[in-house]
Amino acid sequence: MSAQKEKYSVDIGDMRIKYKNKNETFTEDNLISKEPIGQFKVWFEEACNTPQILEPNAMILATATRDGVPSARAVLLKGFGTEGFRFYTNYDSRKGRELSENPHVALTFYWEPLRQSVRIEGIAEKTSVEDSDRYFQSRPYANQIGSTASKQSSVIASRQTLIVKERELVAQFPEGQVKRPSCWGGYLVAPHSVEFWQGQSDRLHDRIRFRRSKANEKIDNILVHKGEDGWVYERLSP
Ligand SMILES: Cc1cc2nc3c(=O)[nH]c(=O)nc-3n(C[C@H](O)[C@H](O)[C@H](O)COP(=O)(O)O)c2cc1C
């Protein structure tokens, strides 16, 4: 190994923490809802009520090019319901460009103090112009200016480039008069799979996945269980 390689080589193979106790297992009986949105709501609220979790709505969004080359980054969940999960971004950014050629996405939440994670897979679609306008206008002035100043994901020479742009915009658009750039708006991810993962100290982690039922699918109530609103659920090996 070269000296440089050795200097930066870190082995964290032994790094692991204690998860939940046996009496905190997540079984099918513990499901609050037989469809994933109600279940997500309960877990999300628990995350919101956990003071150590500073941004419970932070999630990792994975997209891919048309050829399937993946990329992932954090975004903030801004709303959810039976129609799906909503976030806002720049449509011309890397993720925006990837979504325009391939709408398949994956979202992952990890709430470390709760040892819980939720994995969502689905199809992303732009939200309406009205929805994007409404949300943009509800944002603080600095955020409106910031997202207008930034051609997200483009290469820039320095931080100063952004500061100059920001000053120009502040002079041009007083508070309350920033128009939403047409390249900025929302996406709604309509899920077809939502998995709830709960870590256990014996490493027999619990995984219950909801997915849309297939046409004429046989529900055996052993491996596949009937859910509500067109969903089925099943346990996955950790
Ligand atoms: C906690 C957190 C929340 C973020 N929320 C958003 C967001 O809601 N929308 C957004 O466009 N970028 C958000 N970002 C920045 C993105 O992670 C990313 O840098 C940016 O969207 C550009 O990604 P892209 O080049 O892959 O398109 C957030 C970053 C972090 C760390």
Ligand as a Chemical Component Dictionary entry (heavy atoms), coordinates in Angstrom:
data_LIG
# 
_chem_comp.id                   LIG 
_chem_comp.type                 NON-POLYMER 
_chem_comp.pdbx_formal_charge   0 
_chem_comp.three_letter_code    LIG 
# 
loop_
_chem_comp_atom.comp_id 
_chem_comp_atom.atom_id 
_chem_comp_atom.alt_atom_id 
_chem_comp_atom.type_symbol 
_chem_comp_atom.charge 
_chem_comp_atom.model_Cartn_x 
_chem_comp_atom.model_Cartn_y 
_chem_comp_atom.model_Cartn_z 
_chem_comp_atom.pdbx_ordinal 
LIG C1  C1  C 0 -30.615 17.638 4.937  1  
LIG C2  C2  C 0 -30.586 18.151 3.522  2  
LIG C3  C3  C 0 -31.767 18.571 2.945  3  
LIG C4  C4  C 0 -31.783 19.029 1.628  4  
LIG N1  N1  N 0 -32.974 19.379 1.061  5  
LIG C5  C5  C 0 -33.020 19.714 -0.244 6  
LIG C6  C6  C 0 -34.269 19.943 -0.884 7  
LIG O1  O1  O 0 -35.355 19.841 -0.283 8  
LIG N2  N2  N 0 -34.254 20.261 -2.196 9  
LIG C7  C7  C 0 -33.086 20.371 -2.915 10 
LIG O2  O2  O 0 -33.140 20.670 -4.107 11 
LIG N3  N3  N 0 -31.884 20.121 -2.340 12 
LIG C8  C8  C 0 -31.822 19.804 -1.026 13 
LIG N4  N4  N 0 -30.616 19.544 -0.429 14 
LIG C9  C9  C 0 -29.384 19.598 -1.256 15 
LIG C10 C10 C 0 -29.252 18.293 -2.053 16 
LIG O3  O3  O 0 -28.783 17.252 -1.211 17 
LIG C11 C11 C 0 -28.323 18.437 -3.290 18 
LIG O4  O4  O 0 -27.080 18.985 -2.921 19 
LIG C12 C12 C 0 -28.942 19.319 -4.364 20 
LIG O5  O5  O 0 -30.335 19.125 -4.476 21 
LIG C13 C13 C 0 -28.295 19.056 -5.716 22 
LIG O6  O6  O 0 -28.448 17.701 -6.056 23 
LIG P1  P1  P 0 -28.271 17.178 -7.558 24 
LIG O7  O7  O 0 -27.045 17.878 -8.107 25 
LIG O8  O8  O 0 -28.069 15.701 -7.454 26 
LIG O9  O9  O 0 -29.508 17.543 -8.328 27 
LIG C14 C14 C 0 -30.569 19.100 0.887  28 
LIG C15 C15 C 0 -29.372 18.668 1.496  29 
LIG C16 C16 C 0 -29.384 18.205 2.789  30 
LIG C17 C17 C 0 -28.089 17.722 3.392  31 
# 
loop_
_chem_comp_bond.comp_id 
_chem_comp_bond.atom_id_1 
_chem_comp_bond.atom_id_2 
_chem_comp_bond.value_order 
_chem_comp_bond.pdbx_ordinal 
LIG C1  C2  SING 1  
LIG C2  C3  SING 2  
LIG C2  C16 DOUB 3  
LIG C3  C4  DOUB 4  
LIG C4  N1  SING 5  
LIG C4  C14 SING 6  
LIG N1  C5  DOUB 7  
LIG C5  C6  SING 8  
LIG C5  C8  SING 9  
LIG C6  O1  DOUB 10 
LIG C6  N2  SING 11 
LIG N2  C7  SING 12 
LIG C7  O2  DOUB 13 
LIG C7  N3  SING 14 
LIG N3  C8  DOUB 15 
LIG C8  N4  SING 16 
LIG N4  C9  SING 17 
LIG N4  C14 SING 18 
LIG C9  C10 SING 19 
LIG C10 O3  SING 20 
LIG C10 C11 SING 21 
LIG C11 O4  SING 22 
LIG C11 C12 SING 23 
LIG C12 O5  SING 24 
LIG C12 C13 SING 25 
LIG C13 O6  SING 26 
LIG O6  P1  SING 27 
LIG P1  O7  DOUB 28 
LIG P1  O8  SING 29 
LIG P1  O9  SING 30 
LIG C14 C15 DOUB 31 
LIG C15 C16 SING 32 
LIG C16 C17 SING 33 
# 
